[in-house]
Amino acid sequence: MKKKIDILFIDDDLIEGMKFNRALNGMAYDCNIIEASNGEDALNILRQKQSLPNIILLDLNMPKLNGIEFLKILKEDDLIKQIPTIVFTTSNHRIDILECYKIGIAGYIIKPLKYEDYKEIVKKTLDYWAVNELV
């Protein structure tokens, strides 16, 4: 039996959110998805601390507070910095990848263009985190 995974999905593109939720349909996961459209909204959700997610899936290119700015603030907060954060973005720029790992991410995934590849990446990601001990 796979454990329940609470995911904070941060992406400003509504279509990406719909695609992510669609990819989850039919998978054998018990997921609770909390969505935020930018880093600022995500921090507000996390600071409410009613129920913290097990993992964060984070896009980098967003308005108000981009992914890297969000990561820097997240990793300075002792109560939420331990949440595994996986960058899930279209950016394949080496400087972004290095900066994110330097800040302390758990993984960096480049979103594939084809839906079937996207769905497979989501499955592999959840397979990995479903067997990890989560906080």
Sequence and secondary structure as in RCSB ss.txt:
>XXXX:A:sequence
MKKKIDILFIDDDLIEGMKFNRALNGMAYDCNIIEASNGEDALNILRQKQSLPNIILLDLNMPKLNGIEFLKILK
EDDLIKQIPTIVFTTSNHRIDILECYKIGIAGYIIKPLKYEDYKEIVKKTLDYWAVNELV
>XXXX:A:secstr
    EEEEEE S HHHHHHHHHHHTTSS  EEEEEESSHHHHHHHHHH SS  SEEEE S  SSS HHHHHHHHT
T TTTTTS EEEEES   HHHHHHHHHHT SEEEE  SSHHHHHHHHHHHHHHHHSS   
